[in-house]
């Protein structure tokens, strides 16, 4: 059973570690006994620290039997009544018999294997187990893929396939291992019941010595890594540990305790004692101990969001719930930067001999920017304590009638009624200025940015207050830029494709019934993915925009996609200058530490684009608007066999997704 381990005082969920149960040298009688002692085997390995075992579907003797043209395969022998079904599901994964090979060049083996595959899969379904491990034997396995497809099409069970590949390419005629996997899952229609595993081999293929090529596996459903006893060596303290090269590879590939498993084995040594099992277990876990420490925050706070698609908020047209405000308010780094920016702006005004400062917070929500402003004012008073007296009048503008109640409560109970609360759309503040309910501000403050910077209509909202500004009004933020990065991710492609049925999208009901699911900007905490090129700048907006220049934008960004990779879309990021050199950033290379208010955005493509060779991709994107809405349109261009290819224009005229201006 999985437990919590403590590393450096932190409690971390221990990875699921299983044992691949095999016996190379065994009599039929002994095998027969093993097959009826699964409960005891699970208990014994559980005491050592293993979470599960992987055991042959047909029994241990059938697994290794030699078949001939008489088609004499041992019958399936793994009685189900020796354990309750809940224990089969929790503690046992099964492995397809090693001799089953539907793609064998020998036709009789291929035909017989297809028959026996169906038998074993029917029995796996009967047992109610969750996962079946299958070792790929060829660089191309179309018949095996067809058998899997047929089984999944005809079955209502939730069974998944663990497809195992070695980390050298000898078996695949020196073919790239990732490419073999990619081609196989493509034959299986990129099914989300298909997961991949890597069997570490003594000699690693060239692709596992390349950092860029290793990254591709992080974009795949890499569910398990099998490590054999033969890859362990004795350390200086005589303890078992992985070789340095395999230890380094494991650290690079094992990234998620929730989704990934270690599978230990001893394929050529049957007689290992309990102490060796324990040493193998500890030696494996020691390799990823450092990774675990780094992921404490991610697993505790972000795991439930990983690769879950979200529809961007539309606070202009929809009133946010208290829970949404509450989530954003937990982001201390963001509000500390805002406080710093407000304090610096106040000090600049005081140095210009301002005595009565007017500060307006636009979109005050439940008041976090008011708190930041009050703290900044207190700090400024300490700085100018013996130099001058000054006053600051704060107006908090909020259109959400429910949030107004929160603001009024804070004003009465926390802010000593020092804040004037205005219930209004910020674009209607001219009326309040004319009625002298507000004054022209020296500073305006807002937090209207989305994952792509402008995608929650910050430009339109802030342009809407131009009529109440002074010529020298300080705007916080003063500017923001957004960025795009090409990514590879099978999981995100699957989640979008199966969006309406997989519950992998928050607020899925907001998607138009007839819309193209790929023609949306999503917000997503990126988990199973990798970047395919450097991040590039896209649009920029400056505030205040006193000249009322258009918020239409367009950009064409050129990216170099590496050989043997698969483009699924573009991750979206932004960087905002709050004031002077005080910034917040979600840029991958300079992300503000511990900032979590904004997950990346995602502009998907309608189809996965496989690049067999290095390829130049031109990503074209426009930000367009009419009187009622704002939307993005995008498409890509690339050359294939000397011909210029243009993908279909996505989200044309905002047909699938738009941001309402009212």
C-alpha positions in Angstrom: 0.0 0.0 0.0 1.2 3.5 -0.9 2.3 5.5 2.1 3.7 9.0 2.8 7.4 9.3 3.0 9.3 12.2 4.7 12.1 13.9 2.8 13.7 16.9 4.5 10.7 17.2 6.9 8.2 17.2 4.0 5.5 14.6 3.6 5.4 13.3 0.1 3.3 10.6 -1.5 5.5 7.7 -2.2 5.6 6.6 -5.8 3.7 3.4 -6.7 6.4 0.7 -7.1 5.5 -2.7 -8.4 7.2 -6.0 -8.9 7.2 -7.8 -12.3 6.6 -11.4 -11.2 8.4 -13.8 -13.5 10.2 -17.1 -13.2 12.6 -18.1 -15.9 13.4 -21.5 -14.5 10.4 -23.2 -13.0 8.7 -26.6 -13.1 5.1 -27.0 -14.1 4.1 -28.0 -10.6 5.8 -25.0 -8.9 4.1 -22.7 -11.5 0.8 -24.3 -10.7 1.2 -23.5 -7.0 2.3 -19.9 -7.6 -0.8 -19.3 -9.7 -3.0 -20.2 -6.7 -1.1 -18.1 -4.2 -1.6 -14.6 -5.6 -3.0 -13.3 -2.3 0.2 -14.5 -0.4 2.5 -13.1 -3.1 0.8 -9.7 -2.9 1.0 -9.7 0.9 4.7 -10.7 0.9 5.7 -8.0 -1.6 3.5 -5.5 0.2 5.4 -6.1 3.4 8.7 -5.2 1.6 7.1 -2.0 0.4 5.7 -2.7 -3.1 2.3 -1.3 -4.1 1.3 -3.9 -6.6 2.6 -6.9 -8.7 2.4 -7.5 -12.4 1.6 -11.1 -13.0 1.0 -13.1 -16.3 -2.7 -13.2 -17.3 -2.6 -16.9 -18.1 -0.3 -18.0 -15.2 3.4 -18.2 -14.8 4.0 -21.4 -16.7 1.9 -20.4 -19.7 3.8 -17.0 -19.8 7.1 -18.6 -20.7 6.0 -21.7 -22.6 7.3 -22.6 -26.0 4.7 -23.0 -28.8 4.9 -25.1 -31.9 2.9 -25.7 -35.1 0.7 -28.1 -33.1 -0.4 -25.0 -31.3 0.1 -26.5 -27.9 -0.2 -23.5 -25.5 -0.8 -24.2 -21.8 -4.3 -23.4 -20.7 -5.0 -20.2 -18.7 -4.5 -20.9 -15.1 -5.0 -18.0 -12.7 -8.1 -18.7 -10.5 -10.1 -15.6 -9.7 -11.8 -16.9 -6.5 -8.5 -16.9 -4.6 -9.0 -13.2 -4.0 -11.9 -10.7 -3.9 -12.3 -8.6 -7.1 -11.4 -5.4 -5.2 -7.9 -6.9 -4.5 -7.3 -7.9 -8.1 -8.1 -4.3 -9.1 -6.0 -2.7 -6.4 -2.9 -4.9 -6.2 -2.5 -6.8 -9.5 -1.7 -5.7 -13.1 -1.4 -8.5 -15.7 1.1 -9.2 -18.4 0.3 -10.7 -21.8 2.1 -14.0 -22.4 5.6 -13.3 -23.8 5.2 -15.6 -26.8 2.0 -13.9 -28.2 3.1 -12.1 -31.3 0.3 -11.2 -33.8 2.9 -9.4 -36.1 5.3 -12.4 -36.3 6.6 -13.0 -39.8 5.6 -16.6 -39.3 2.0 -16.7 -40.3 1.0 -19.6 -38.1 2.5 -17.8 -35.0 0.7 -14.6 -36.0 -2.7 -16.4 -36.4 -2.4 -18.4 -33.3 -1.2 -15.4 -31.3 -4.3 -13.4 -32.4 -6.5 -16.2 -31.1 -4.7 -16.4 -27.8 -4.6 -12.6 -27.4 -8.4 -12.6 -27.5 -8.5 -15.4 -24.9 -6.2 -13.7 -22.5 -7.9 -10.3 -22.9 -11.3 -11.9 -22.2 -9.9 -13.4 -19.1 -8.3 -10.1 -18.0 -11.7 -8.5 -18.4 -13.3 -11.3 -16.4 -10.8 -10.8 -13.6 -11.7 -7.1 -13.5 -8.1 -5.9 -13.5 -7.2 -2.3 -14.6 -4.0 -2.7 -16.7 -2.5 -5.2 -19.1 1.2 -5.0 -19.9 2.2 -5.8 -23.5 5.8 -5.8 -24.8 6.2 -4.5 -28.3 8.3 -6.9 -30.4 8.5 -5.0 -33.7 9.1 -1.5 -35.1 5.7 -1.9 -36.8 2.8 -3.8 -35.1 -0.4 -3.1 -37.1 -2.0 -6.4 -36.3 -1.5 -5.9 -32.5 -2.9 -2.4 -32.8 -6.0 -3.8 -34.7 -6.6 -6.4 -31.9 -6.4 -3.7 -29.3 -8.8 -1.4 -31.2 -11.2 -4.3 -31.7 -11.1 -5.2 -28.0 -11.7 -1.6 -26.9 -14.5 -1.1 -29.4 -16.3 -4.2 -28.3 -15.7 -3.9 -24.5 -17.3 -1.7 -21.9 -14.6 -2.2 -19.3 -12.2 0.5 -18.2 -9.1 -1.6 -18.9 -6.0 0.1 -20.0 -3.0 -1.2 -22.0 0.6 -0.6 -20.8 2.8 -0.8 -23.9 6.4 -1.6 -23.0 9.4 -0.6 -25.2 13.1 -1.1 -24.5 15.4 1.9 -24.2 17.7 0.6 -27.0 16.7 0.3 -30.6 18.2 -3.1 -31.5 14.8 -4.8 -31.4 13.4 -2.1 -33.7 16.2 -2.2 -36.3 17.8 1.0 -34.9 14.5 2.9 -35.3 13.9 5.8 -32.9 12.0 4.3 -29.9 9.8 7.3 -29.5 8.9 7.1 -33.2 8.0 3.4 -32.8 5.7 4.3 -29.9 4.2 7.3 -31.8 3.4 5.2 -34.8 1.8 2.5 -32.7 -0.4 4.8 -30.7 -1.4 6.5 -34.0 -2.6 3.1 -35.3 -4.6 2.8 -32.1 -6.2 6.2 -32.9 -4.3 7.9 -30.0 -6.6 6.1 -27.7 -6.6 7.4 -24.1 -6.7 3.8 -22.8 -3.1 3.4 -24.1 -0.1 4.1 -21.9 3.6 3.7 -22.6 6.3 2.2 -20.4 10.1 2.1 -20.9 12.2 -0.9 -20.0 15.6 0.4 -19.1 18.3 -1.6 -20.9 22.0 -1.9 -20.2 22.9 -0.1 -23.5 20.7 3.0 -24.0 19.8 4.2 -27.4 21.2 7.5 -28.7 17.9 9.3 -28.2 18.2 8.7 -24.4 21.5 10.6 -24.4 19.9 13.7 -25.9 18.1 16.1 -23.6 15.8 17.4 -26.3 14.8 13.9 -27.4 14.2 12.8 -23.8 11.7 15.7 -23.5 9.4 14.1 -26.0 8.6 11.3 -23.5 7.4 14.0 -21.0 4.7 14.8 -23.6 3.5 11.2 -23.6 1.4 9.1 -21.2 4.6 7.6 -19.7 2.9 5.5 -17.1 5.7 3.2 -15.9 9.4 2.5 -16.0 10.7 -1.0 -15.6 14.1 -1.5 -14.0 15.8 -4.9 -13.8 18.1 -6.2 -11.1 20.9 -6.5 -13.7 21.1 -2.6 -13.8 22.0 -2.3 -10.1 25.5 -2.1 -8.7 27.0 -2.2 -5.3 27.8 1.3 -3.9 30.7 2.2 -1.6 28.6 1.3 1.4 27.8 -2.0 -0.4 24.2 -1.0 -0.8 22.5 -1.6 -4.2 22.0 1.4 -6.4 21.3 2.1 -10.0 24.2 2.9 -12.3 24.9 6.6 -12.8 23.6 6.7 -16.4 20.3 4.9 -15.5 19.9 7.0 -12.3 20.2 10.2 -14.4 17.7 9.0 -16.9 15.2 8.0 -14.2 15.4 11.4 -12.7 14.7 13.0 -16.1 11.7 10.8 -16.8 10.0 10.2 -13.5 8.1 13.4 -12.9 4.7 12.6 -11.3 4.1 10.3 -8.3 0.4 10.3 -9.0 0.5 9.1 -12.6 3.7 7.2 -12.9 4.9 3.9 -11.5 8.2 2.1 -11.1 8.2 -1.6 -12.0 11.1 -3.6 -10.7 12.0 -7.0 -12.1 14.6 -9.8 -12.1 14.3 -11.4 -15.5 17.3 -13.7 -15.3 17.7 -14.3 -11.5 14.9 -16.3 -9.9 16.4 -16.7 -6.4 16.6 -13.2 -4.9 16.0 -12.8 -1.1 13.9 -10.3 0.7 16.9 -8.1 1.5 17.7 -7.7 -2.2 14.1 -6.7 -3.0 14.3 -4.1 -0.3 17.6 -2.7 -1.5 16.3 -2.5 -5.1 13.2 -0.7 -3.9 15.2 1.8 -1.8 17.9 2.2 -4.5 15.2 3.2 -7.0 13.4 5.6 -4.6 16.7 7.3 -3.7 17.1 8.3 -7.4 13.9 10.3 -7.4 14.1 11.6 -3.9 15.4 15.0 -5.0 12.6 15.2 -7.6 10.0 14.4 -5.0 11.2 17.3 -2.8 10.8 19.7 -5.6 7.3 18.6 -6.3 5.8 18.9 -2.9 4.0 22.2 -3.8 3.0 20.9 -7.2 1.4 17.7 -6.0 -0.4 19.3 -3.1 -1.8 22.4 -4.8 -1.6 21.8 -8.6 -2.1 18.1 -9.2 -5.9 18.3 -9.5 -5.5 21.0 -12.2 -2.8 19.2 -14.3 -3.8 19.0 -17.9 -7.4 19.9 -17.0 -8.8 22.3 -19.6 -10.5 25.5 -18.4 -12.5 28.0 -20.3 -11.0 31.5 -19.7 -13.0 33.7 -17.3 -15.1 36.5 -18.7 -15.4 38.9 -15.7 -16.7 41.6 -18.0 -19.8 39.7 -18.9 -20.0 37.2 -16.0 -20.0 37.9 -12.2 -17.3 35.8 -10.5 -18.1 33.6 -7.5 -16.6 34.1 -4.1 -14.6 30.9 -4.5 -12.9 32.2 -7.6 -12.0 35.5 -5.8 -10.7 33.4 -2.9 -8.4 31.4 -5.1 -6.8 34.4 -6.6 -6.4 36.1 -3.2 -4.1 33.3 -2.1 -1.4 34.4 -4.5 0.8 36.3 -2.2 3.7 37.0 -4.7 1.2 38.8 -7.0 -0.1 41.2 -4.4 3.3 41.8 -2.9 4.5 43.0 -6.3 1.3 45.2 -6.6 2.0 46.6 -3.2 5.6 47.4 -4.2 4.4 49.1 -7.4 1.8 51.2 -5.6 4.3 52.3 -3.0 6.8 53.3 -5.7 4.2 55.2 -7.6 3.1 57.0 -4.4 6.7 57.9 -3.5 7.2 59.3 -7.1 4.1 61.6 -6.7 5.2 62.7 -3.2 8.6 63.6 -4.6 6.7 65.8 -7.1 5.0 67.5 -4.1 1.6 65.9 -4.4 -0.3 66.4 -1.2 -3.8 65.0 -2.0 -3.5 61.8 -4.0 -6.6 60.2 -5.7 -6.3 56.4 -6.2 -9.0 54.4 -8.0 -9.0 50.6 -8.0 -10.8 49.3 -11.1 -12.4 45.8 -10.6 -11.8 45.7 -6.9 -13.3 42.2 -6.4 -13.4 41.4 -2.7 -10.6 43.9 -1.9 -7.1 42.4 -2.3 -5.8 45.5 -4.2 -7.4 47.7 -1.5 -5.4 45.8 1.1 -2.2 46.2 -1.0 -2.9 49.9 -1.5 -3.4 50.5 2.3 -0.2 48.7 3.1 1.7 50.7 0.4 0.3 53.9 1.9 1.4 52.9 5.4 4.9 52.1 4.0 5.1 55.4 2.2 4.1 57.3 5.4 7.0 55.7 7.2 9.4 56.7 4.4 8.1 60.4 4.4 7.4 60.5 8.1 9.4 63.6 8.9 9.3 65.2 5.5 5.6 66.0 4.6 2.0 65.3 5.3 -0.2 63.8 2.6 -3.5 62.2 2.1 -4.7 59.5 -0.2 -8.3 59.1 -1.2 -9.2 55.5 -2.3 -12.1 54.7 -4.6 -13.0 51.0 -5.2 -15.0 50.4 -8.4 -16.7 47.0 -8.8 -19.6 46.0 -11.1 -20.4 42.6 -9.4 -23.2 43.3 -6.9 -22.3 40.3 -4.8 -18.7 41.5 -4.4 -20.0 44.9 -3.4 -21.3 43.3 -0.2 -17.8 41.9 0.5 -16.3 45.3 -0.1 -18.8 47.0 2.2 -18.1 44.5 5.0 -14.3 45.1 4.7 -14.8 48.8 4.7 -16.8 48.7 7.9 -14.8 46.0 9.7 -11.3 46.3 8.4 -10.7 49.6 6.6 -12.3 52.0 9.0 -14.6 53.3 6.3 -11.6 54.9 4.5 -12.7 53.6 1.1 -15.4 55.0 -1.2 -17.1 52.1 -2.9 -18.6 52.6 -6.3 -20.9 49.9 -7.9 -20.4 50.4 -11.7 -18.9 49.1 -14.9 -15.6 51.0 -15.0 -16.4 52.1 -18.6 -19.3 54.1 -17.1 -17.3 56.2 -14.6 -17.8 59.4 -16.6 -21.2 59.7 -15.1 -19.8 59.5 -11.6 -17.2 62.1 -12.5 -19.9 64.5 -13.7 -21.9 64.0 -10.5 -18.7 64.5 -8.5 -19.0 61.1 -6.8 -15.4 60.4 -7.9 -12.5 62.6 -8.8 -9.9 62.4 -11.6 -7.3 59.9 -10.4 -3.6 60.3 -10.0 -3.2 56.5 -9.9 -5.5 53.8 -11.3 -4.9 50.1 -10.4 -6.4 47.0 -11.9 -5.8 43.2 -12.2 -7.7 42.4 -15.4 -5.2 40.2 -17.1 -5.8 36.7 -18.3 -3.4 33.8 -19.2 -2.6 35.5 -22.6 -2.5 38.9 -21.1 -5.3 40.6 -23.0 -7.8 37.7 -23.3 -10.0 39.0 -20.4 -10.4 42.3 -22.2 -8.0 44.4 -20.2 -7.3 46.7 -23.2 -11.0 47.5 -23.8 -11.7 47.9 -20.0 -8.9 50.3 -19.4 -9.5 52.3 -22.6 -13.0 52.7 -21.2 -11.7 55.0 -18.4 -9.7 57.3 -20.6 -12.2 60.1 -20.2 -11.7 60.3 -16.5 -7.9 60.4 -16.5 -5.5 63.2 -16.1 -2.7 63.6 -18.6 -0.2 62.3 -16.1 -2.3 59.6 -14.4 -0.2 56.6 -13.5 -1.6 53.3 -14.7 -0.8 50.1 -12.8 -0.2 48.0 -14.9 1.5 50.3 -17.4 2.1 47.6 -20.1 1.9 43.9 -20.9 3.2 41.6 -23.6 2.2 38.1 -24.5 4.2 35.2 -25.8 3.7 31.9 -27.6 5.6 28.6 -27.5 5.0 25.5 -29.7 4.3 22.4 -27.6 3.9 18.6 -28.0 1.3 16.9 -25.8 -0.7 13.8 -26.6 -2.7 14.2 -23.3 -4.0 17.7 -24.2 -4.9 16.6 -27.7 -6.9 13.7 -26.2 -8.6 15.9 -23.6 -9.7 18.4 -26.3 -10.9 15.6 -28.7 -12.9 13.9 -25.9 -14.0 17.1 -24.2 -17.7 16.6 -24.0 -17.4 13.2 -22.5 -14.3 13.0 -20.3 -15.0 15.7 -17.6 -11.5 17.1 -18.3 -12.8 20.7 -18.7 -14.0 23.2 -16.1 -17.2 25.0 -17.2 -17.6 22.8 -20.3 -21.2 24.0 -20.5 -19.9 27.3 -21.7 -18.7 25.8 -24.9 -21.0 26.4 -27.8 -22.8 23.2 -28.8 -21.8 23.5 -32.5 -18.3 24.8 -32.0 -15.1 23.2 -33.2 -13.5 22.1 -29.9 -10.0 22.9 -31.1 -11.0 26.5 -32.0 -10.8 27.7 -28.4 -8.2 29.4 -26.3 -8.0 27.2 -23.2 -6.4 27.8 -19.8 -4.4 24.7 -18.6 -1.8 23.8 -16.0 0.6 22.0 -18.3 1.6 18.6 -17.1 2.3 16.0 -19.8 4.0 18.2 -22.4 7.3 19.5 -23.8 8.3 22.7 -25.5 9.4 22.3 -29.1 11.2 25.7 -29.6 11.9 28.9 -27.8 9.2 31.3 -26.6 8.5 34.3 -28.9 6.9 37.6 -28.3 3.4 38.2 -29.9 1.3 41.3 -28.9 1.9 44.3 -26.7 -0.4 46.8 -25.0 0.4 50.1 -23.3 -1.6 52.1 -20.8 -3.0 54.6 -20.5 -4.0 54.5 -24.2 -4.9 58.2 -24.3 -4.7 58.3 -28.1 -7.3 55.5 -28.3 -5.2 53.5 -30.8 -6.9 50.3 -32.0 -6.7 47.1 -30.0 -6.6 45.0 -33.2 -3.4 43.0 -33.3 -1.8 40.5 -35.7 1.5 38.6 -35.6 3.3 35.9 -37.6 5.8 33.9 -35.6 8.3 31.6 -37.0 9.3 28.4 -35.1 11.8 25.7 -35.8 10.2 22.3 -34.9 12.8 19.5 -34.4 12.9 16.2 -36.3 10.6 13.4 -35.1 8.3 15.5 -33.0 4.6 16.2 -33.0 3.1 19.7 -32.7 -0.3 19.9 -31.0 -0.6 23.6 -30.4 0.9 26.7 -28.8 1.3 27.6 -25.1 0.4 31.2 -24.3 2.1 33.3 -21.6 2.4 37.0 -20.7 4.5 39.5 -18.8 3.2 42.6 -17.2 5.0 45.8 -16.2 3.1 47.0 -13.1 5.2 50.1 -12.7 8.8 51.0 -13.8 10.9 47.8 -13.3 8.3 45.9 -11.1 6.9 43.0 -13.2 4.9 39.8 -13.0 5.7 37.1 -15.5 4.5 33.7 -16.6 7.2 33.5 -19.3 8.7 30.0 -19.1 12.2 31.3 -18.8 11.5 33.9 -16.2 8.4 32.9 -14.4 7.7 34.9 -11.2 8.6 32.6 -8.3 5.6 30.9 -6.7 3.1 32.8 -8.8 0.1 30.6 -9.5 -2.8 33.0 -10.4 -2.3 32.3 -14.1 -1.9 29.0 -15.7 -0.7 29.1 -19.3 -3.1 29.5 -22.2 -3.3 27.1 -25.1 -4.1 27.6 -28.7 -4.6 24.1 -30.1 -4.3 22.9 -33.7 -7.2 20.8 -35.1 -4.8 17.9 -35.9 -1.5 16.7 -34.6 1.2 17.7 -37.0 4.0 15.1 -37.1 7.4 16.5 -38.3 9.5 13.6 -39.6 12.2 16.2 -40.4 13.1 19.5 -39.0 10.4 21.9 -40.0 9.8 25.7 -40.1 6.3 26.5 -38.8 4.7 30.0 -39.3 2.0 30.6 -36.7 -0.4 33.4 -37.8 -2.7 34.9 -35.2 -5.0 37.9 -35.2 -6.9 39.7 -32.4 -10.1 41.0 -34.0 -13.3 42.7 -32.7 -16.6 44.2 -33.7 -19.2 46.2 -31.6 -20.2 43.1 -29.6 -17.2 40.9 -29.1 -13.4 40.3 -29.4 -11.9 37.1 -30.7 -8.7 35.4 -31.9 -8.2 33.6 -35.3 -5.2 31.5 -36.1 -3.6 29.1 -38.6 -0.2 27.7 -39.4 1.9 27.5 -42.6 4.7 25.1 -43.4 6.4 23.4 -46.4 5.9 19.8 -47.2 7.7 18.2 -50.1 8.4 21.6 -51.6 4.7 22.7 -51.3 3.4 25.4 -49.1 0.7 24.0 -46.8 -1.8 26.3 -45.0 -4.0 24.8 -42.2 -7.6 25.8 -41.9 -8.4 29.1 -40.3 -9.5 28.4 -36.8 -12.3 30.3 -35.0 -13.1 32.4 -38.0 -15.3 35.4 -37.1 -15.3 34.1 -33.5 -17.7 31.3 -34.4 -16.5 29.0 -31.7 -15.2 31.4 -29.0 -15.4 35.1 -28.4 -15.2 37.5 -25.5 -18.3 39.6 -25.0 -18.0 43.3 -24.6 -21.2 43.6 -22.6 
